């Protein structure tokens, strides 16, 4: 018996309004702008952040203290207001934001099962804003999979 799977692609840019510096759970913000996910029985959602001073990751979605602890930890690993950096064109948070971006990353792939992200029980998608000034962040969302 032969089954035919029709693969389908979908892409859009999701905009996240400027947020304060720190770590932010944005799973619901993404899903509210991508209702098309519900059409897929199985697939992958790829997220690509089009910025060099913010990051994406998957992490704890239950305890909000983890968001604060992560920001504190990144600030200890990559300090500001030092003479360590040459690139300071946009302020003391400029180069540290690029280093944090390189450490954490700008892309994620999340499986889709029955029209929903197949995240673990306590997992969520985070936007890590590394700059002091608020800026809109744009994420290219690409879905590839089999429609229902």
N, CA, C and O of each residue as an XYZ file, in Angstrom:
592
protein
N       0.846     -1.167      0.000
C       0.000      0.000      0.000
C       0.896      1.236      0.000
O       1.833      1.340      0.792
N       0.601      2.146     -0.877
C       1.387      3.367     -1.007
C       0.580      4.549     -0.500
O      -0.581      4.726     -0.868
N       1.204      5.356      0.347
C       0.521      6.570      0.802
C       1.263      7.766      0.259
O       2.492      7.779      0.187
N       0.509      8.759     -0.117
C       1.103      9.980     -0.635
C       0.975     11.077      0.410
O      -0.118     11.385      0.885
N       2.098     11.647      0.751
C       2.095     12.763      1.697
C       2.352     14.032      0.903
O       3.373     14.155      0.226
N       1.451     14.946      0.986
C       1.629     16.234      0.324
C       2.292     17.191      1.293
O       1.715     17.574      2.311
N       3.505     17.568      0.960
C       4.243     18.505      1.786
C       3.818     19.927      1.427
O       3.636     20.261      0.257
N       3.668     20.738      2.438
C       3.226     22.112      2.251
C       4.183     23.046      2.990
O       4.694     22.712      4.059
N       4.415     24.216      2.405
C       5.255     25.237      3.012
C       4.431     26.492      3.274
O       3.513     26.826      2.524
N       4.786     27.179      4.364
C       4.134     28.442      4.707
C       5.194     29.321      5.359
O       6.038     28.833      6.110
N       5.146     30.632      5.066
C       6.101     31.548      5.692
C       5.477     32.919      5.900
O       4.715     33.413      5.068
N       5.820     33.521      7.034
C       5.413     34.903      7.300
C       6.369     35.507      8.311
O       7.103     34.796      8.998
N       6.350     36.830      8.391
C       7.143     37.527      9.395
C       6.226     37.941     10.533
O       5.211     38.605     10.326
N       6.601     37.540     11.723
C       5.874     37.879     12.943
C       6.630     39.019     13.616
O       7.841     38.932     13.818
N       5.923     40.073     13.958
C       6.541     41.216     14.642
C       6.176     41.204     16.119
O       5.014     41.040     16.494
N       7.189     41.381     16.937
C       7.006     41.453     18.387
C       7.316     42.890     18.790
O       8.415     43.386     18.543
N       6.349     43.552     19.407
C       6.531     44.942     19.838
C       7.724     45.038     20.779
O       8.052     44.082     21.482
N       8.375     46.211     20.784
C       9.533     46.432     21.629
C       9.259     46.070     23.077
O       8.207     46.396     23.627
N      10.215     45.394     23.682
C      10.095     44.956     25.075
C      11.308     45.435     25.854
O      12.363     45.714     25.284
N      11.141     45.524     27.151
C      12.260     45.901     28.009
C      13.378     44.881     27.894
O      13.155     43.732     27.514
N      14.562     45.313     28.222
C      15.691     44.398     28.254
C      15.377     43.251     29.208
O      14.816     43.461     30.283
N      15.742     42.044     28.806
C      15.509     40.869     29.635
C      14.972     39.723     28.812
O      14.965     39.772     27.582
N      14.526     38.701     29.496
C      14.017     37.484     28.872
C      12.492     37.482     28.934
O      11.899     37.783     29.970
N      11.872     37.141     27.817
C      10.421     37.222     27.703
C       9.861     35.956     27.061
O      10.366     35.499     26.035
N       8.832     35.399     27.658
C       8.137     34.248     27.102
C       7.215     34.750     25.995
O       6.317     35.549     26.259
N       7.426     34.288     24.746
C       6.659     34.819     23.611
C       5.899     33.737     22.837
O       5.421     33.993     21.731
N       5.786     32.559     23.392
C       5.099     31.467     22.686
C       3.717     31.905     22.216
O       3.385     31.738     21.042
N       2.919     32.455     23.103
C       1.550     32.856     22.752
C       1.531     33.994     21.728
O       0.642     34.045     20.878
N       2.499     34.902     21.804
C       2.563     36.004     20.840
C       2.825     35.463     19.434
O       2.277     35.973     18.457
N       3.647     34.447     19.337
C       3.921     33.847     18.034
C       2.682     33.105     17.535
O       2.249     33.297     16.399
N       2.122     32.265     18.388
C       0.970     31.458     17.958
C      -0.231     32.323     17.581
O      -0.991     31.958     16.683
N      -0.414     33.455     18.246
C      -1.551     34.317     17.907
C      -1.404     34.925     16.508
O      -2.395     35.287     15.874
N      -0.166     35.032     16.037
C       0.069     35.597     14.708
C       0.246     34.527     13.624
O       0.391     34.849     12.445
N       0.232     33.255     14.032
C       0.404     32.160     13.075
C      -0.685     31.105     13.288
O      -0.383     29.965     13.641
N      -1.961     31.486     13.072
C      -3.028     30.491     13.234
C      -2.946     29.376     12.188
O      -3.578     28.331     12.341
N      -2.174     29.598     11.137
C      -2.017     28.604     10.070
C      -1.438     27.286     10.578
O      -1.585     26.254      9.924
N      -0.787     27.311     11.729
C      -0.208     26.092     12.292
C      -1.280     25.008     12.475
O      -0.991     23.814     12.386
N      -2.505     25.439     12.728
C      -3.589     24.498     12.992
C      -3.915     23.616     11.796
O      -4.572     22.586     11.953
N      -3.468     24.000     10.601
C      -3.742     23.220      9.385
C      -2.805     22.021      9.221
O      -3.031     21.177      8.355
N      -1.753     21.939     10.047
C      -0.736     20.911      9.865
C      -0.904     19.750     10.846
O      -1.022     19.953     12.054
N      -0.912     18.540     10.308
C      -0.989     17.370     11.176
C       0.391     17.011     11.728
O       0.516     16.543     12.860
N       1.419     17.236     10.917
C       2.784     16.966     11.333
C       3.699     17.917     10.568
O       3.438     18.255      9.414
N       4.767     18.339     11.223
C       5.688     19.232     10.531
C       6.682     19.868     11.475
O       6.872     19.427     12.608
N       7.316     20.928     10.972
C       8.296     21.694     11.748
C       8.017     23.182     11.571
O       7.699     23.645     10.476
N       8.141     23.911     12.659
C       8.098     25.366     12.608
C       9.516     25.850     12.882
O      10.100     25.563     13.927
N      10.048     26.585     11.926
C      11.378     27.165     12.105
C      11.201     28.659     12.357
O      10.443     29.335     11.662
N      11.910     29.160     13.358
C      11.861     30.578     13.707
C      13.256     31.167     13.539
O      14.239     30.613     14.032
N      13.332     32.299     12.836
C      14.604     32.982     12.615
C      14.449     34.449     12.975
O      13.677     35.171     12.343
N      15.178     34.888     13.982
C      15.151     36.272     14.456
C      16.075     37.111     13.577
O      17.260     36.803     13.446
N      15.532     38.176     12.974
C      16.285     39.007     12.038
C      17.028     40.151     12.738
O      16.953     41.302     12.305
N      17.732     39.835     13.799
C      18.419     40.872     14.562
C      19.712     40.318     15.150
O      19.850     39.108     15.327
N      20.662     41.208     15.453
C      21.950     40.792     16.013
C      22.142     41.217     17.462
O      23.229     41.052     18.017
N      21.105     41.758     18.077
C      21.234     42.188     19.468
C      20.097     41.648     20.337
O      19.749     42.228     21.366
N      19.533     40.533     19.901
C      18.521     39.805     20.664
C      18.693     38.333     20.298
O      19.422     38.007     19.361
N      18.034     37.458     21.022
C      18.181     36.018     20.789
C      16.857     35.295     20.997
O      15.911     35.838     21.568
N      16.820     34.054     20.518
C      15.692     33.151     20.746
C      16.202     31.892     21.434
O      17.310     31.432     21.159
N      15.396     31.342     22.322
C      15.715     30.029     22.885
C      14.430     29.376     23.378
O      13.385     30.017     23.491
N      14.536     28.102     23.665
C      13.444     27.371     24.315
C      13.905     27.105     25.732
O      15.006     26.603     25.960
N      13.039     27.453     26.691
C      13.412     27.276     28.082
C      12.158     27.195     28.943
O      11.046     27.072     28.432
N      12.351     27.265     30.233
C      11.303     27.151     31.250
C      10.138     28.109     30.979
O      10.352     29.294     30.720
N       8.917     27.596     31.040
C       7.746     28.439     30.824
C       6.868     28.566     32.063
O       5.840     29.242     32.022
N       7.249     27.939     33.143
C       6.384     27.912     34.328
C       6.757     28.969     35.365
O       5.913     29.766     35.777
N       8.012     28.973     35.782
C       8.448     29.859     36.861
C       9.103     31.109     36.274
O      10.157     31.021     35.644
N       8.488     32.254     36.475
C       9.004     33.507     35.900
C      10.349     33.918     36.494
O      11.039     34.756     35.914
N      10.735     33.352     37.628
C      12.051     33.654     38.186
C      13.169     33.178     37.264
O      14.262     33.744     37.269
N      12.901     32.141     36.475
C      13.923     31.644     35.551
C      14.268     32.723     34.525
O      15.431     32.866     34.147
N      13.273     33.480     34.073
C      13.524     34.579     33.137
C      14.485     35.597     33.740
O      15.416     36.050     33.074
N      14.259     35.952     34.993
C      15.106     36.936     35.682
C      16.502     36.371     35.943
O      17.503     37.063     35.757
N      16.561     35.111     36.376
C      17.855     34.482     36.643
C      18.689     34.350     35.374
O      19.910     34.502     35.420
N      18.048     34.070     34.246
C      18.783     33.954     32.985
C      19.393     35.298     32.600
O      20.560     35.361     32.213
N      18.613     36.369     32.703
C      19.134     37.706     32.393
C      20.321     38.028     33.291
O      21.346     38.516     32.815
N      20.186     37.758     34.592
C      21.283     38.015     35.530
C      22.524     37.194     35.160
O      23.645     37.699     35.210
N      22.315     35.939     34.793
C      23.439     35.061     34.443
C      24.157     35.546     33.192
O      25.387     35.584     33.155
N      23.396     35.917     32.169
C      24.016     36.424     30.945
C      24.794     37.708     31.207
O      25.849     37.927     30.613
N      24.279     38.558     32.094
C      24.982     39.797     32.423
C      26.281     39.540     33.181
O      27.227     40.319     33.061
N      26.343     38.449     33.968
C      27.592     38.096     34.645
C      28.600     37.523     33.648
O      29.797     37.792     33.747
N      28.112     36.731     32.686
C      28.994     36.115     31.692
C      29.547     37.164     30.728
O      30.720     37.126     30.356
N      28.678     38.104     30.330
C      29.056     39.141     29.358
C      28.802     40.509     30.006
O      27.717     41.071     29.861
N      29.798     41.040     30.718
C      29.598     42.310     31.433
C      29.551     43.512     30.494
O      30.061     43.483     29.375
N      28.922     44.560     30.993
C      28.859     45.855     30.294
C      29.761     46.853     30.986
O      30.394     46.571     32.004
N      29.793     48.055     30.379
C      30.504     49.180     30.974
C      31.955     48.846     31.310
O      32.473     49.246     32.353
N      32.586     48.124     30.431
C      34.001     47.828     30.628
C      34.773     48.318     29.416
O      34.189     48.745     28.420
N      36.053     48.251     29.513
C      36.909     48.651     28.393
C      37.329     47.429     27.588
O      38.353     47.452     26.905
N      36.540     46.366     27.667
C      36.847     45.129     26.949
C      36.544     45.223     25.459
O      37.095     44.461     24.665
N      35.675     46.149     25.078
C      35.148     46.149     23.717
C      35.583     47.372     22.923
O      35.724     48.467     23.468
N      35.791     47.172     21.642
C      36.066     48.277     20.719
C      34.766     48.807     20.113
O      34.628     50.008     19.880
N      33.809     47.898     19.858
C      32.550     48.266     19.201
C      31.551     48.751     20.253
O      30.891     47.953     20.919
N      31.456     50.065     20.386
C      30.549     50.667     21.369
C      29.772     51.816     20.731
O      29.380     52.764     21.413
N      29.552     51.727     19.416
C      28.922     52.817     18.663
C      27.561     53.213     19.212
O      27.194     54.387     19.166
N      26.819     52.263     19.721
C      25.454     52.540     20.173
C      25.313     52.470     21.690
O      24.198     52.375     22.202
N      26.416     52.516     22.407
C      26.340     52.527     23.860
C      27.016     51.325     24.491
O      27.535     50.441     23.811
N      26.991     51.324     25.816
C      27.696     50.280     26.575
C      27.057     48.900     26.416
O      27.705     47.890     26.691
N      25.805     48.841     25.980
C      25.145     47.535     25.784
C      25.313     47.017     24.358
O      24.823     45.934     24.036
N      25.999     47.773     23.500
C      26.103     47.433     22.072
C      26.835     46.110     21.851
O      26.220     45.136     21.417
N      28.121     46.060     22.138
C      28.882     44.837     21.889
C      28.437     43.682     22.779
O      28.348     42.556     22.290
N      28.151     43.908     24.077
C      27.654     42.790     24.878
C      26.385     42.151     24.286
O      26.188     40.942     24.412
N      25.528     42.953     23.643
C      24.320     42.382     23.040
C      24.670     41.457     21.882
O      24.001     40.445     21.674
N      25.711     41.795     21.125
C      26.146     40.939     20.020
C      26.764     39.634     20.537
O      26.555     38.569     19.956
N      27.522     39.727     21.629
C      28.125     38.518     22.213
C      27.031     37.580     22.720
O      27.080     36.375     22.474
N      26.045     38.131     23.425
C      24.941     37.307     23.932
C      24.172     36.667     22.784
O      23.762     35.510     22.863
N      23.982     37.442     21.708
C      23.326     36.916     20.513
C      24.083     35.711     19.974
O      23.473     34.705     19.615
N      25.419     35.806     19.914
C      26.229     34.704     19.394
C      26.185     33.489     20.318
O      26.200     32.352     19.847
N      26.130     33.720     21.617
C      26.094     32.611     22.575
C      24.761     31.872     22.572
O      24.727     30.643     22.635
N      23.670     32.618     22.498
C      22.337     32.010     22.607
C      21.798     31.587     21.244
O      21.274     30.481     21.111
N      21.914     32.439     20.234
C      21.467     32.085     18.888
C      20.204     32.805     18.472
O      19.534     33.451     19.278
N      19.891     32.677     17.172
C      18.753     33.398     16.603
C      17.745     32.494     15.899
O      16.801     32.993     15.287
N      17.925     31.182     15.972
C      16.967     30.325     15.275
C      16.604     29.106     16.112
O      17.392     28.609     16.916
N      15.382     28.649     15.888
C      14.839     27.476     16.574
C      14.019     26.658     15.595
O      13.455     27.199     14.645
N      13.953     25.369     15.822
C      13.027     24.507     15.093
C      12.209     23.745     16.123
O      12.759     23.144     17.046
N      10.891     23.775     15.960
C       9.993     23.133     16.911
C       9.049     22.213     16.140
O       8.447     22.642     15.156
N       8.909     20.960     16.566
C       7.997     20.060     15.866
C       6.533     20.480     16.033
O       6.140     21.052     17.050
N       5.755     20.183     15.016
C       4.304     20.408     15.035
C       3.633     19.041     15.035
O       3.978     18.172     14.234
N       2.682     18.855     15.927
C       1.895     17.625     15.988
C       0.433     18.006     16.166
O       0.076     18.710     17.110
N      -0.397     17.542     15.264
C      -1.843     17.805     15.335
C      -2.167     19.287     15.498
O      -3.007     19.657     16.318
N      -1.499     20.131     14.716
C      -1.810     21.552     14.692
C      -1.284     22.367     15.848
O      -1.666     23.526     16.012
N      -0.400     21.778     16.669
C       0.138     22.490     17.828
C       1.637     22.279     17.907
O       2.164     21.281     17.416
N       2.322     23.236     18.537
C       3.744     23.041     18.803
C       3.898     21.894     19.789
O       3.177     21.817     20.784
N       4.826     21.022     19.513
C       5.036     19.859     20.375
C       6.188     20.144     21.339
O       7.238     19.505     21.298
N       5.952     21.119     22.199
C       6.916     21.496     23.229
C       6.718     20.612     24.453
O       5.647     20.038     24.648
N       7.760     20.507     25.277
C       7.647     19.790     26.538
C       6.731     20.528     27.496
O       6.395     21.692     27.277
N       6.335     19.856     28.541
C       5.372     20.393     29.507
C       5.738     21.790     29.999
O       4.874     22.663     30.077
N       6.988     22.006     30.325
C       7.398     23.277     30.913
C       8.217     24.128     29.945
O       8.916     25.045     30.376
N       8.143     23.841     28.649
C       8.930     24.588     27.679
C       8.129     25.696     27.013
O       6.928     25.562     26.776
N       8.814     26.787     26.717
C       8.226     27.889     25.982
C       9.291     28.561     25.136
O      10.487     28.358     25.347
N       8.846     29.364     24.178
C       9.766     30.106     23.320
C      10.050     31.453     23.979
O       9.137     32.186     24.358
N      11.319     31.750     24.103
C      11.752     32.996     24.722
C      12.349     33.934     23.682
O      13.012     33.497     22.741
N      12.107     35.221     23.862
C      12.868     36.271     23.204
C      13.748     36.890     24.277
O      13.252     37.346     25.307
N      15.034     36.905     24.039
C      15.972     37.531     24.962
C      16.376     38.861     24.356
O      17.078     38.910     23.346
N      15.931     39.926     24.974
C      16.235     41.283     24.497
C      17.491     41.746     25.221
O      17.494     41.887     26.444
N      18.561     41.983     24.461
C      19.844     42.319     25.044
C      20.137     43.819     25.071
O      21.154     44.236     25.624
N      19.257     44.637     24.480
C      19.495     46.083     24.421
C      18.655     46.806     25.464
O      17.591     46.333     25.865
N      19.155     47.966     25.895
C      18.411     48.782     26.854
C      17.218     49.469     26.195
O      16.167     49.628     26.816
N      17.380     49.873     24.945
C      16.293     50.550     24.224
C      15.349     49.511     23.625
O      15.786     48.487     23.101
N      14.061     49.789     23.711
C      13.063     48.888     23.124
C      13.074     49.004     21.608
O      13.115     50.106     21.060
N      13.038     47.858     20.936
C      12.953     47.831     19.474
C      12.022     46.696     19.060
O      12.042     45.615     19.647
N      11.211     46.958     18.044
C      10.394     45.883     17.477
C      11.334     44.790     16.983
O      12.389     45.082     16.420
N      10.956     43.551     17.190
C      11.759     42.414     16.735
C      10.936     41.617     15.733
O       9.764     41.325     15.972
N      11.552     41.272     14.620
C      10.875     40.530     13.554
C      11.431     39.117     13.487
O      12.644     38.905     13.498
N      10.518     38.158     13.417
C      10.876     36.742     13.364
C      10.267     36.138     12.120
O       9.054     36.202     11.923
N      11.103     35.548     11.275
C      10.608     34.824     10.102
C      10.174     33.441     10.590
O      10.978     32.675     11.123
N       8.907     33.141     10.402
C       8.344     31.851     10.788
C       8.098     31.050      9.510
O       7.362     31.484      8.624
N       8.717     29.893      9.429
C       8.553     29.013      8.278
C       8.018     27.672      8.770
O       8.587     27.056      9.671
N       6.928     27.233      8.171
C       6.354     25.929      8.503
C       6.454     25.036      7.294
O       6.128     25.435      6.176
N       6.909     23.822      7.530
C       6.942     22.817      6.499
C       6.348     21.556      7.100
O       6.747     21.121      8.180
N       5.384     20.972      6.386
C       4.790     19.765      6.909
C       3.634     19.270      6.076
O       3.392     19.735      4.962
N       2.929     18.318      6.644
C       1.783     17.715      5.989
C       0.510     18.343      6.559
O       0.297     18.362      7.771
N      -0.326     18.852      5.661
C      -1.582     19.431      6.115
C      -2.589     18.331      6.457
O      -2.528     17.222      5.926
N      -3.513     18.668      7.356
C      -4.551     17.707      7.763
C      -5.452     17.326      6.614
O      -6.373     16.529      6.790
